[in-house]
Amino acid sequence: MTIQKFFFKVLSLPLFNTEKVYCFYLEKKQRLGFQKIHTKDCELLPEKKARFKLGYFDNYEELIDHAKNEYGDVKLCELCCNTEAES
Ligand SMILES: [Zn+2]
């Protein structure tokens, strides 16, 4: 396998495996004992220096597990992370 083919394979995998993948960010500032998680497009997303990048996740369970392990108490933003918004 050539280097180019190898990189193409690695880079293209996430695009084909999942339909929706969002980049999530965590507010550095705690509110009421929690740090809030936002998506990249959220209106309430703080400016760059006031947030951590959590990375790309395609489900909330994985996202919350990861964020809790790394940062402690976290909550999803009601505006951009509405888990009941499917209907
Ligand atoms: Zn938000």
PDB file of the backbone (N, CA, C, O) and the ligand in Angstrom, with CONECT records:
HET     ZN  A 101       1
ATOM      1  N   MET A   1       0.848  -1.206   0.000  1.00  0.00           N
ATOM      2  CA  MET A   1       0.000   0.000   0.000  1.00  0.00           C
ATOM      3  C   MET A   1       0.881   1.253   0.000  1.00  0.00           C
ATOM      4  O   MET A   1       1.848   1.336   0.757  1.00  0.00           O
ATOM      5  N   THR A   2       0.549   2.205  -0.833  1.00  0.00           N
ATOM      6  CA  THR A   2       1.345   3.433  -0.845  1.00  0.00           C
ATOM      7  C   THR A   2       0.948   4.326   0.327  1.00  0.00           C
ATOM      8  O   THR A   2      -0.116   4.160   0.924  1.00  0.00           O
ATOM      9  N   ILE A   3       1.819   5.265   0.638  1.00  0.00           N
ATOM     10  CA  ILE A   3       1.536   6.215   1.726  1.00  0.00           C
ATOM     11  C   ILE A   3       0.235   6.963   1.437  1.00  0.00           C
ATOM     12  O   ILE A   3      -0.606   7.118   2.322  1.00  0.00           O
ATOM     13  N   GLN A   4       0.076   7.420   0.207  1.00  0.00           N
ATOM     14  CA  GLN A   4      -1.128   8.189  -0.136  1.00  0.00           C
ATOM     15  C   GLN A   4      -2.393   7.375   0.086  1.00  0.00           C
ATOM     16  O   GLN A   4      -3.378   7.867   0.638  1.00  0.00           O
ATOM     17  N   LYS A   5      -2.352   6.143  -0.344  1.00  0.00           N
ATOM     18  CA  LYS A   5      -3.532   5.293  -0.172  1.00  0.00           C
ATOM     19  C   LYS A   5      -3.813   5.057   1.300  1.00  0.00           C
ATOM     20  O   LYS A   5      -4.966   5.033   1.731  1.00  0.00           O
ATOM     21  N   PHE A   6      -2.751   4.884   2.061  1.00  0.00           N
ATOM     22  CA  PHE A   6      -2.907   4.652   3.485  1.00  0.00           C
ATOM     23  C   PHE A   6      -3.589   5.849   4.144  1.00  0.00           C
ATOM     24  O   PHE A   6      -4.544   5.679   4.902  1.00  0.00           O
ATOM     25  N   PHE A   7      -3.107   7.054   3.860  1.00  0.00           N
ATOM     26  CA  PHE A   7      -3.685   8.246   4.474  1.00  0.00           C
ATOM     27  C   PHE A   7      -5.116   8.474   4.003  1.00  0.00           C
ATOM     28  O   PHE A   7      -5.970   8.908   4.776  1.00  0.00           O
ATOM     29  N   PHE A   8      -5.365   8.187   2.762  1.00  0.00           N
ATOM     30  CA  PHE A   8      -6.730   8.350   2.264  1.00  0.00           C
ATOM     31  C   PHE A   8      -7.675   7.440   3.038  1.00  0.00           C
ATOM     32  O   PHE A   8      -8.778   7.839   3.411  1.00  0.00           O
ATOM     33  N   LYS A   9      -7.232   6.237   3.267  1.00  0.00           N
ATOM     34  CA  LYS A   9      -8.059   5.270   3.988  1.00  0.00           C
ATOM     35  C   LYS A   9      -8.331   5.732   5.418  1.00  0.00           C
ATOM     36  O   LYS A   9      -9.468   5.680   5.886  1.00  0.00           O
ATOM     37  N   VAL A  10      -7.289   6.181   6.104  1.00  0.00           N
ATOM     38  CA  VAL A  10      -7.425   6.620   7.495  1.00  0.00           C
ATOM     39  C   VAL A  10      -8.322   7.847   7.579  1.00  0.00           C
ATOM     40  O   VAL A  10      -9.221   7.909   8.418  1.00  0.00           O
ATOM     41  N   LEU A  11      -8.080   8.813   6.717  1.00  0.00           N
ATOM     42  CA  LEU A  11      -8.830  10.070   6.789  1.00  0.00           C
ATOM     43  C   LEU A  11     -10.288   9.908   6.393  1.00  0.00           C
ATOM     44  O   LEU A  11     -11.145  10.645   6.880  1.00  0.00           O
ATOM     45  N   SER A  12     -10.577   8.973   5.536  1.00  0.00           N
ATOM     46  CA  SER A  12     -11.940   8.881   5.033  1.00  0.00           C
ATOM     47  C   SER A  12     -12.843   8.014   5.902  1.00  0.00           C
ATOM     48  O   SER A  12     -14.063   8.042   5.743  1.00  0.00           O
ATOM     49  N   LEU A  13     -12.264   7.248   6.814  1.00  0.00           N
ATOM     50  CA  LEU A  13     -13.071   6.333   7.622  1.00  0.00           C
ATOM     51  C   LEU A  13     -14.224   6.985   8.389  1.00  0.00           C
ATOM     52  O   LEU A  13     -15.359   6.524   8.275  1.00  0.00           O
ATOM     53  N   PRO A  14     -13.967   8.052   9.175  1.00  0.00           N
ATOM     54  CA  PRO A  14     -15.065   8.603   9.983  1.00  0.00           C
ATOM     55  C   PRO A  14     -16.222   9.119   9.129  1.00  0.00           C
ATOM     56  O   PRO A  14     -17.376   9.059   9.555  1.00  0.00           O
ATOM     57  N   LEU A  15     -15.936   9.611   7.962  1.00  0.00           N
ATOM     58  CA  LEU A  15     -16.977  10.163   7.105  1.00  0.00           C
ATOM     59  C   LEU A  15     -17.943   9.088   6.648  1.00  0.00           C
ATOM     60  O   LEU A  15     -19.134   9.347   6.476  1.00  0.00           O
ATOM     61  N   PHE A  16     -17.436   7.888   6.452  1.00  0.00           N
ATOM     62  CA  PHE A  16     -18.286   6.812   5.958  1.00  0.00           C
ATOM     63  C   PHE A  16     -18.974   6.031   7.073  1.00  0.00           C
ATOM     64  O   PHE A  16     -20.032   5.437   6.862  1.00  0.00           O
ATOM     65  N   ASN A  17     -18.378   6.034   8.241  1.00  0.00           N
ATOM     66  CA  ASN A  17     -18.934   5.234   9.336  1.00  0.00           C
ATOM     67  C   ASN A  17     -20.112   5.884  10.037  1.00  0.00           C
ATOM     68  O   ASN A  17     -20.983   5.185  10.555  1.00  0.00           O
ATOM     69  N   THR A  18     -20.153   7.195  10.063  1.00  0.00           N
ATOM     70  CA  THR A  18     -21.206   7.871  10.823  1.00  0.00           C
ATOM     71  C   THR A  18     -21.839   8.953   9.973  1.00  0.00           C
ATOM     72  O   THR A  18     -21.185   9.565   9.129  1.00  0.00           O
ATOM     73  N   GLU A  19     -23.116   9.180  10.208  1.00  0.00           N
ATOM     74  CA  GLU A  19     -23.808  10.192   9.436  1.00  0.00           C
ATOM     75  C   GLU A  19     -23.656  11.581  10.032  1.00  0.00           C
ATOM     76  O   GLU A  19     -23.410  12.558   9.325  1.00  0.00           O
ATOM     77  N   LYS A  20     -23.808  11.646  11.357  1.00  0.00           N
ATOM     78  CA  LYS A  20     -23.726  12.944  12.019  1.00  0.00           C
ATOM     79  C   LYS A  20     -22.592  12.925  13.021  1.00  0.00           C
ATOM     80  O   LYS A  20     -22.613  12.136  13.965  1.00  0.00           O
ATOM     81  N   VAL A  21     -21.619  13.767  12.834  1.00  0.00           N
ATOM     82  CA  VAL A  21     -20.552  13.909  13.812  1.00  0.00           C
ATOM     83  C   VAL A  21     -20.370  15.394  14.089  1.00  0.00           C
ATOM     84  O   VAL A  21     -20.151  16.184  13.171  1.00  0.00           O
ATOM     85  N   TYR A  22     -20.461  15.763  15.349  1.00  0.00           N
ATOM     86  CA  TYR A  22     -20.307  17.161  15.717  1.00  0.00           C
ATOM     87  C   TYR A  22     -19.050  17.359  16.543  1.00  0.00           C
ATOM     88  O   TYR A  22     -18.599  16.463  17.257  1.00  0.00           O
ATOM     89  N   CYS A  23     -18.506  18.543  16.427  1.00  0.00           N
ATOM     90  CA  CYS A  23     -17.389  18.917  17.277  1.00  0.00           C
ATOM     91  C   CYS A  23     -17.944  19.601  18.524  1.00  0.00           C
ATOM     92  O   CYS A  23     -18.752  20.524  18.421  1.00  0.00           O
ATOM     93  N   PHE A  24     -17.512  19.151  19.696  1.00  0.00           N
ATOM     94  CA  PHE A  24     -18.033  19.684  20.950  1.00  0.00           C
ATOM     95  C   PHE A  24     -16.977  20.470  21.717  1.00  0.00           C
ATOM     96  O   PHE A  24     -15.780  20.191  21.643  1.00  0.00           O
ATOM     97  N   TYR A  25     -17.467  21.463  22.457  1.00  0.00           N
ATOM     98  CA  TYR A  25     -16.592  22.310  23.271  1.00  0.00           C
ATOM     99  C   TYR A  25     -17.126  22.389  24.694  1.00  0.00           C
ATOM    100  O   TYR A  25     -18.332  22.292  24.925  1.00  0.00           O
ATOM    101  N   LEU A  26     -16.212  22.565  25.644  1.00  0.00           N
ATOM    102  CA  LEU A  26     -16.595  22.682  27.048  1.00  0.00           C
ATOM    103  C   LEU A  26     -16.238  24.075  27.549  1.00  0.00           C
ATOM    104  O   LEU A  26     -15.127  24.556  27.329  1.00  0.00           O
ATOM    105  N   GLU A  27     -17.195  24.725  28.230  1.00  0.00           N
ATOM    106  CA  GLU A  27     -16.918  26.026  28.841  1.00  0.00           C
ATOM    107  C   GLU A  27     -15.923  25.856  29.967  1.00  0.00           C
ATOM    108  O   GLU A  27     -16.037  24.916  30.753  1.00  0.00           O
ATOM    109  N   LYS A  28     -14.947  26.748  30.063  1.00  0.00           N
ATOM    110  CA  LYS A  28     -13.989  26.670  31.171  1.00  0.00           C
ATOM    111  C   LYS A  28     -14.622  27.116  32.472  1.00  0.00           C
ATOM    112  O   LYS A  28     -14.296  26.604  33.543  1.00  0.00           O
ATOM    113  N   LYS A  29     -15.537  28.082  32.371  1.00  0.00           N
ATOM    114  CA  LYS A  29     -16.163  28.634  33.564  1.00  0.00           C
ATOM    115  C   LYS A  29     -17.286  27.724  34.057  1.00  0.00           C
ATOM    116  O   LYS A  29     -18.121  27.267  33.277  1.00  0.00           O
ATOM    117  N   GLN A  30     -17.291  27.469  35.369  1.00  0.00           N
ATOM    118  CA  GLN A  30     -18.375  26.670  35.940  1.00  0.00           C
ATOM    119  C   GLN A  30     -19.592  27.542  36.212  1.00  0.00           C
ATOM    120  O   GLN A  30     -19.462  28.687  36.644  1.00  0.00           O
ATOM    121  N   ARG A  31     -20.777  26.992  35.954  1.00  0.00           N
ATOM    122  CA  ARG A  31     -22.016  27.667  36.332  1.00  0.00           C
ATOM    123  C   ARG A  31     -22.807  26.718  37.219  1.00  0.00           C
ATOM    124  O   ARG A  31     -23.158  25.616  36.797  1.00  0.00           O
ATOM    125  N   LEU A  32     -23.087  27.140  38.441  1.00  0.00           N
ATOM    126  CA  LEU A  32     -23.820  26.312  39.397  1.00  0.00           C
ATOM    127  C   LEU A  32     -23.159  24.943  39.575  1.00  0.00           C
ATOM    128  O   LEU A  32     -23.842  23.929  39.726  1.00  0.00           O
ATOM    129  N   GLY A  33     -21.838  24.926  39.557  1.00  0.00           N
ATOM    130  CA  GLY A  33     -21.100  23.698  39.807  1.00  0.00           C
ATOM    131  C   GLY A  33     -20.881  22.816  38.597  1.00  0.00           C
ATOM    132  O   GLY A  33     -20.275  21.749  38.704  1.00  0.00           O
ATOM    133  N   PHE A  34     -21.373  23.255  37.436  1.00  0.00           N
ATOM    134  CA  PHE A  34     -21.188  22.462  36.222  1.00  0.00           C
ATOM    135  C   PHE A  34     -20.479  23.270  35.142  1.00  0.00           C
ATOM    136  O   PHE A  34     -20.555  24.497  35.093  1.00  0.00           O
ATOM    137  N   GLN A  35     -19.796  22.537  34.288  1.00  0.00           N
ATOM    138  CA  GLN A  35     -19.274  23.144  33.070  1.00  0.00           C
ATOM    139  C   GLN A  35     -20.151  22.674  31.924  1.00  0.00           C
ATOM    140  O   GLN A  35     -20.472  21.489  31.831  1.00  0.00           O
ATOM    141  N   LYS A  36     -20.537  23.585  31.057  1.00  0.00           N
ATOM    142  CA  LYS A  36     -21.472  23.223  30.000  1.00  0.00           C
ATOM    143  C   LYS A  36     -20.782  22.853  28.700  1.00  0.00           C
ATOM    144  O   LYS A  36     -19.745  23.403  28.327  1.00  0.00           O
ATOM    145  N   ILE A  37     -21.410  21.889  28.024  1.00  0.00           N
ATOM    146  CA  ILE A  37     -20.906  21.401  26.742  1.00  0.00           C
ATOM    147  C   ILE A  37     -21.731  22.012  25.617  1.00  0.00           C
ATOM    148  O   ILE A  37     -22.961  22.023  25.672  1.00  0.00           O
ATOM    149  N   HIS A  38     -21.052  22.517  24.603  1.00  0.00           N
ATOM    150  CA  HIS A  38     -21.724  23.099  23.442  1.00  0.00           C
ATOM    151  C   HIS A  38     -21.221  22.470  22.153  1.00  0.00           C
ATOM    152  O   HIS A  38     -20.131  21.902  22.094  1.00  0.00           O
ATOM    153  N   THR A  39     -22.049  22.590  21.126  1.00  0.00           N
ATOM    154  CA  THR A  39     -21.559  22.250  19.789  1.00  0.00           C
ATOM    155  C   THR A  39     -20.916  23.484  19.176  1.00  0.00           C
ATOM    156  O   THR A  39     -21.004  24.589  19.711  1.00  0.00           O
ATOM    157  N   LYS A  40     -20.277  23.267  18.057  1.00  0.00           N
ATOM    158  CA  LYS A  40     -19.534  24.349  17.420  1.00  0.00           C
ATOM    159  C   LYS A  40     -20.441  25.496  16.964  1.00  0.00           C
ATOM    160  O   LYS A  40     -20.002  26.645  16.916  1.00  0.00           O
ATOM    161  N   ASP A  41     -21.676  25.203  16.636  1.00  0.00           N
ATOM    162  CA  ASP A  41     -22.569  26.214  16.074  1.00  0.00           C
ATOM    163  C   ASP A  41     -23.416  26.932  17.115  1.00  0.00           C
ATOM    164  O   ASP A  41     -24.237  27.780  16.766  1.00  0.00           O
ATOM    165  N   CYS A  42     -23.225  26.601  18.395  1.00  0.00           N
ATOM    166  CA  CYS A  42     -24.124  27.148  19.417  1.00  0.00           C
ATOM    167  C   CYS A  42     -23.942  28.651  19.603  1.00  0.00           C
ATOM    168  O   CYS A  42     -22.826  29.170  19.567  1.00  0.00           O
ATOM    169  N   GLU A  43     -25.082  29.344  19.807  1.00  0.00           N
ATOM    170  CA  GLU A  43     -25.060  30.788  20.068  1.00  0.00           C
ATOM    171  C   GLU A  43     -24.364  31.117  21.377  1.00  0.00           C
ATOM    172  O   GLU A  43     -23.786  32.192  21.531  1.00  0.00           O
ATOM    173  N   LEU A  44     -24.426  30.168  22.334  1.00  0.00           N
ATOM    174  CA  LEU A  44     -23.872  30.406  23.667  1.00  0.00           C
ATOM    175  C   LEU A  44     -22.425  29.945  23.805  1.00  0.00           C
ATOM    176  O   LEU A  44     -21.836  30.037  24.882  1.00  0.00           O
ATOM    177  N   LEU A  45     -21.866  29.455  22.726  1.00  0.00           N
ATOM    178  CA  LEU A  45     -20.479  28.979  22.775  1.00  0.00           C
ATOM    179  C   LEU A  45     -19.550  30.141  23.131  1.00  0.00           C
ATOM    180  O   LEU A  45     -19.567  31.176  22.464  1.00  0.00           O
ATOM    181  N   PRO A  46     -18.738  29.974  24.183  1.00  0.00           N
ATOM    182  CA  PRO A  46     -17.825  31.047  24.572  1.00  0.00           C
ATOM    183  C   PRO A  46     -16.692  31.230  23.561  1.00  0.00           C
ATOM    184  O   PRO A  46     -16.447  30.360  22.724  1.00  0.00           O
ATOM    185  N   GLU A  47     -16.012  32.360  23.647  1.00  0.00           N
ATOM    186  CA  GLU A  47     -14.890  32.592  22.746  1.00  0.00           C
ATOM    187  C   GLU A  47     -13.769  31.581  22.996  1.00  0.00           C
ATOM    188  O   GLU A  47     -13.733  30.894  24.017  1.00  0.00           O
ATOM    189  N   LYS A  48     -12.861  31.519  22.029  1.00  0.00           N
ATOM    190  CA  LYS A  48     -11.839  30.476  21.996  1.00  0.00           C
ATOM    191  C   LYS A  48     -11.094  30.275  23.309  1.00  0.00           C
ATOM    192  O   LYS A  48     -10.900  29.139  23.741  1.00  0.00           O
ATOM    193  N   LYS A  49     -10.675  31.364  23.947  1.00  0.00           N
ATOM    194  CA  LYS A  49      -9.851  31.222  25.153  1.00  0.00           C
ATOM    195  C   LYS A  49     -10.670  30.798  26.377  1.00  0.00           C
ATOM    196  O   LYS A  49     -10.102  30.448  27.411  1.00  0.00           O
ATOM    197  N   ALA A  50     -11.992  30.829  26.263  1.00  0.00           N
ATOM    198  CA  ALA A  50     -12.850  30.468  27.402  1.00  0.00           C
ATOM    199  C   ALA A  50     -13.452  29.083  27.249  1.00  0.00           C
ATOM    200  O   ALA A  50     -14.415  28.747  27.939  1.00  0.00           O
ATOM    201  N   ARG A  51     -12.897  28.274  26.353  1.00  0.00           N
ATOM    202  CA  ARG A  51     -13.466  26.944  26.151  1.00  0.00           C
ATOM    203  C   ARG A  51     -12.370  25.917  25.858  1.00  0.00           C
ATOM    204  O   ARG A  51     -11.277  26.266  25.409  1.00  0.00           O
ATOM    205  N   PHE A  52     -12.680  24.656  26.117  1.00  0.00           N
ATOM    206  CA  PHE A  52     -11.815  23.548  25.726  1.00  0.00           C
ATOM    207  C   PHE A  52     -12.448  22.847  24.544  1.00  0.00           C
ATOM    208  O   PHE A  52     -13.673  22.771  24.445  1.00  0.00           O
ATOM    209  N   LYS A  53     -11.629  22.338  23.656  1.00  0.00           N
ATOM    210  CA  LYS A  53     -12.160  21.516  22.578  1.00  0.00           C
ATOM    211  C   LYS A  53     -12.225  20.072  23.053  1.00  0.00           C
ATOM    212  O   LYS A  53     -11.218  19.506  23.478  1.00  0.00           O
ATOM    213  N   LEU A  54     -13.405  19.480  22.981  1.00  0.00           N
ATOM    214  CA  LEU A  54     -13.560  18.080  23.406  1.00  0.00           C
ATOM    215  C   LEU A  54     -13.317  17.125  22.252  1.00  0.00           C
ATOM    216  O   LEU A  54     -12.898  15.985  22.455  1.00  0.00           O
ATOM    217  N   GLY A  55     -13.578  17.590  21.050  1.00  0.00           N
ATOM    218  CA  GLY A  55     -13.378  16.741  19.888  1.00  0.00           C
ATOM    219  C   GLY A  55     -14.686  16.322  19.260  1.00  0.00           C
ATOM    220  O   GLY A  55     -15.740  16.888  19.554  1.00  0.00           O
ATOM    221  N   TYR A  56     -14.615  15.326  18.392  1.00  0.00           N
ATOM    222  CA  TYR A  56     -15.775  14.896  17.617  1.00  0.00           C
ATOM    223  C   TYR A  56     -16.426  13.661  18.228  1.00  0.00           C
ATOM    224  O   TYR A  56     -15.755  12.676  18.537  1.00  0.00           O
ATOM    225  N   PHE A  57     -17.727  13.728  18.393  1.00  0.00           N
ATOM    226  CA  PHE A  57     -18.489  12.595  18.923  1.00  0.00           C
ATOM    227  C   PHE A  57     -19.774  12.455  18.120  1.00  0.00           C
ATOM    228  O   PHE A  57     -20.315  13.441  17.621  1.00  0.00           O
ATOM    229  N   ASP A  58     -20.257  11.225  17.998  1.00  0.00           N
ATOM    230  CA  ASP A  58     -21.523  11.045  17.288  1.00  0.00           C
ATOM    231  C   ASP A  58     -22.632  10.573  18.216  1.00  0.00           C
ATOM    232  O   ASP A  58     -23.743  10.302  17.762  1.00  0.00           O
ATOM    233  N   ASN A  59     -22.343  10.470  19.517  1.00  0.00           N
ATOM    234  CA  ASN A  59     -23.447  10.251  20.461  1.00  0.00           C
ATOM    235  C   ASN A  59     -23.124  10.882  21.802  1.00  0.00           C
ATOM    236  O   ASN A  59     -21.962  11.049  22.173  1.00  0.00           O
ATOM    237  N   TYR A  60     -24.200  11.234  22.528  1.00  0.00           N
ATOM    238  CA  TYR A  60     -24.042  11.992  23.768  1.00  0.00           C
ATOM    239  C   TYR A  60     -23.423  11.155  24.880  1.00  0.00           C
ATOM    240  O   TYR A  60     -22.693  11.690  25.714  1.00  0.00           O
ATOM    241  N   GLU A  61     -23.699   9.850  24.909  1.00  0.00           N
ATOM    242  CA  GLU A  61     -23.141   8.997  25.953  1.00  0.00           C
ATOM    243  C   GLU A  61     -21.615   9.022  25.965  1.00  0.00           C
ATOM    244  O   GLU A  61     -20.988   9.235  27.002  1.00  0.00           O
ATOM    245  N   GLU A  62     -21.049   8.802  24.812  1.00  0.00           N
ATOM    246  CA  GLU A  62     -19.591   8.825  24.694  1.00  0.00           C
ATOM    247  C   GLU A  62     -19.034  10.187  25.059  1.00  0.00           C
ATOM    248  O   GLU A  62     -18.024  10.306  25.753  1.00  0.00           O
ATOM    249  N   LEU A  63     -19.712  11.201  24.578  1.00  0.00           N
ATOM    250  CA  LEU A  63     -19.292  12.575  24.837  1.00  0.00           C
ATOM    251  C   LEU A  63     -19.256  12.856  26.334  1.00  0.00           C
ATOM    252  O   LEU A  63     -18.266  13.379  26.845  1.00  0.00           O
ATOM    253  N   ILE A  64     -20.347  12.505  27.048  1.00  0.00           N
ATOM    254  CA  ILE A  64     -20.437  12.794  28.478  1.00  0.00           C
ATOM    255  C   ILE A  64     -19.429  11.952  29.266  1.00  0.00           C
ATOM    256  O   ILE A  64     -18.782  12.455  30.185  1.00  0.00           O
ATOM    257  N   ASP A  65     -19.297  10.680  28.908  1.00  0.00           N
ATOM    258  CA  ASP A  65     -18.293   9.832  29.565  1.00  0.00           C
ATOM    259  C   ASP A  65     -16.914  10.451  29.466  1.00  0.00           C
ATOM    260  O   ASP A  65     -16.188  10.557  30.454  1.00  0.00           O
ATOM    261  N   HIS A  66     -16.569  10.854  28.264  1.00  0.00           N
ATOM    262  CA  HIS A  66     -15.259  11.437  28.020  1.00  0.00           C
ATOM    263  C   HIS A  66     -15.074  12.720  28.833  1.00  0.00           C
ATOM    264  O   HIS A  66     -14.057  12.898  29.503  1.00  0.00           O
ATOM    265  N   ALA A  67     -16.068  13.610  28.765  1.00  0.00           N
ATOM    266  CA  ALA A  67     -15.960  14.908  29.434  1.00  0.00           C
ATOM    267  C   ALA A  67     -15.895  14.741  30.955  1.00  0.00           C
ATOM    268  O   ALA A  67     -15.157  15.460  31.628  1.00  0.00           O
ATOM    269  N   LYS A  68     -16.669  13.791  31.497  1.00  0.00           N
ATOM    270  CA  LYS A  68     -16.658  13.575  32.946  1.00  0.00           C
ATOM    271  C   LYS A  68     -15.319  13.029  33.414  1.00  0.00           C
ATOM    272  O   LYS A  68     -14.805  13.431  34.458  1.00  0.00           O
ATOM    273  N   ASN A  69     -14.763  12.120  32.645  1.00  0.00           N
ATOM    274  CA  ASN A  69     -13.448  11.584  32.991  1.00  0.00           C
ATOM    275  C   ASN A  69     -12.378  12.658  32.999  1.00  0.00           C
ATOM    276  O   ASN A  69     -11.501  12.678  33.862  1.00  0.00           O
ATOM    277  N   GLU A  70     -12.465  13.553  32.021  1.00  0.00           N
ATOM    278  CA  GLU A  70     -11.412  14.558  31.862  1.00  0.00           C
ATOM    279  C   GLU A  70     -11.612  15.775  32.758  1.00  0.00           C
ATOM    280  O   GLU A  70     -10.644  16.332  33.275  1.00  0.00           O
ATOM    281  N   TYR A  71     -12.869  16.191  32.946  1.00  0.00           N
ATOM    282  CA  TYR A  71     -13.109  17.496  33.561  1.00  0.00           C
ATOM    283  C   TYR A  71     -14.028  17.470  34.762  1.00  0.00           C
ATOM    284  O   TYR A  71     -14.176  18.509  35.407  1.00  0.00           O
ATOM    285  N   GLY A  72     -14.654  16.362  35.109  1.00  0.00           N
ATOM    286  CA  GLY A  72     -15.546  16.338  36.259  1.00  0.00           C
ATOM    287  C   GLY A  72     -16.996  16.564  35.875  1.00  0.00           C
ATOM    288  O   GLY A  72     -17.485  16.009  34.891  1.00  0.00           O
ATOM    289  N   ASP A  73     -17.690  17.400  36.674  1.00  0.00           N
ATOM    290  CA  ASP A  73     -19.121  17.586  36.464  1.00  0.00           C
ATOM    291  C   ASP A  73     -19.404  18.439  35.234  1.00  0.00           C
ATOM    292  O   ASP A  73     -18.973  19.589  35.141  1.00  0.00           O
ATOM    293  N   VAL A  74     -20.129  17.859  34.305  1.00  0.00           N
ATOM    294  CA  VAL A  74     -20.462  18.577  33.075  1.00  0.00           C
ATOM    295  C   VAL A  74     -21.961  18.441  32.807  1.00  0.00           C
ATOM    296  O   VAL A  74     -22.610  17.515  33.292  1.00  0.00           O
ATOM    297  N   LYS A  75     -22.490  19.373  32.035  1.00  0.00           N
ATOM    298  CA  LYS A  75     -23.883  19.320  31.622  1.00  0.00           C
ATOM    299  C   LYS A  75     -23.964  19.702  30.162  1.00  0.00           C
ATOM    300  O   LYS A  75     -23.164  20.496  29.667  1.00  0.00           O
ATOM    301  N   LEU A  76     -24.948  19.123  29.471  1.00  0.00           N
ATOM    302  CA  LEU A  76     -25.161  19.501  28.080  1.00  0.00           C
ATOM    303  C   LEU A  76     -25.926  20.818  28.023  1.00  0.00           C
ATOM    304  O   LEU A  76     -26.838  21.043  28.818  1.00  0.00           O
ATOM    305  N   CYS A  77     -25.563  21.673  27.101  1.00  0.00           N
ATOM    306  CA  CYS A  77     -26.283  22.919  26.879  1.00  0.00           C
ATOM    307  C   CYS A  77     -27.684  22.601  26.342  1.00  0.00           C
ATOM    308  O   CYS A  77     -27.837  21.794  25.425  1.00  0.00           O
ATOM    309  N   GLU A  78     -28.697  23.243  26.923  1.00  0.00           N
ATOM    310  CA  GLU A  78     -30.077  22.961  26.494  1.00  0.00           C
ATOM    311  C   GLU A  78     -30.338  23.466  25.084  1.00  0.00           C
ATOM    312  O   GLU A  78     -31.185  22.928  24.371  1.00  0.00           O
ATOM    313  N   LEU A  79     -29.622  24.483  24.693  1.00  0.00           N
ATOM    314  CA  LEU A  79     -29.879  25.102  23.403  1.00  0.00           C
ATOM    315  C   LEU A  79     -29.367  24.246  22.237  1.00  0.00           C
ATOM    316  O   LEU A  79     -30.079  24.037  21.254  1.00  0.00           O
ATOM    317  N   CYS A  80     -28.139  23.758  22.353  1.00  0.00           N
ATOM    318  CA  CYS A  80     -27.544  23.063  21.208  1.00  0.00           C
ATOM    319  C   CYS A  80     -27.482  21.554  21.378  1.00  0.00           C
ATOM    320  O   CYS A  80     -27.302  20.834  20.395  1.00  0.00           O
ATOM    321  N   CYS A  81     -27.627  21.056  22.608  1.00  0.00           N
ATOM    322  CA  CYS A  81     -27.513  19.616  22.852  1.00  0.00           C
ATOM    323  C   CYS A  81     -28.827  19.037  23.318  1.00  0.00           C
ATOM    324  O   CYS A  81     -28.854  18.265  24.277  1.00  0.00           O
ATOM    325  N   ASN A  82     -29.907  19.389  22.671  1.00  0.00           N
ATOM    326  CA  ASN A  82     -31.207  18.877  23.082  1.00  0.00           C
ATOM    327  C   ASN A  82     -31.372  17.428  22.644  1.00  0.00           C
ATOM    328  O   ASN A  82     -31.586  17.140  21.467  1.00  0.00           O
ATOM    329  N   THR A  83     -31.267  16.517  23.615  1.00  0.00           N
ATOM    330  CA  THR A  83     -31.294  15.087  23.290  1.00  0.00           C
ATOM    331  C   THR A  83     -32.693  14.596  22.939  1.00  0.00           C
ATOM    332  O   THR A  83     -32.851  13.480  22.444  1.00  0.00           O
ATOM    333  N   GLU A  84     -33.710  15.417  23.190  1.00  0.00           N
ATOM    334  CA  GLU A  84     -35.083  14.988  22.858  1.00  0.00           C
ATOM    335  C   GLU A  84     -35.574  15.643  21.578  1.00  0.00           C
ATOM    336  O   GLU A  84     -36.769  15.619  21.282  1.00  0.00           O
ATOM    337  N   ALA A  85     -34.671  16.218  20.829  1.00  0.00           N
ATOM    338  CA  ALA A  85     -35.086  17.028  19.665  1.00  0.00           C
ATOM    339  C   ALA A  85     -35.344  16.209  18.399  1.00  0.00           C
ATOM    340  O   ALA A  85     -35.555  16.774  17.326  1.00  0.00           O
ATOM    341  N   GLU A  86     -35.329  14.904  18.519  1.00  0.00           N
ATOM    342  CA  GLU A  86     -35.426  14.072  17.316  1.00  0.00           C
ATOM    343  C   GLU A  86     -36.802  14.114  16.651  1.00  0.00           C
ATOM    344  O   GLU A  86     -36.897  14.010  15.428  1.00  0.00           O
ATOM    345  N   SER A  87     -37.875  14.265  17.446  1.00  0.00           N
ATOM    346  CA  SER A  87     -39.217  14.180  16.870  1.00  0.00           C
ATOM    347  C   SER A  87     -39.614  15.455  16.140  1.00  0.00           C
ATOM    348  O   SER A  87     -40.717  15.539  15.600  1.00  0.00           O
TER     349      SER A  87
HETATM  350 ZN    ZN A 101     -24.893  25.385  23.539  1.00  0.00          ZN2+
END
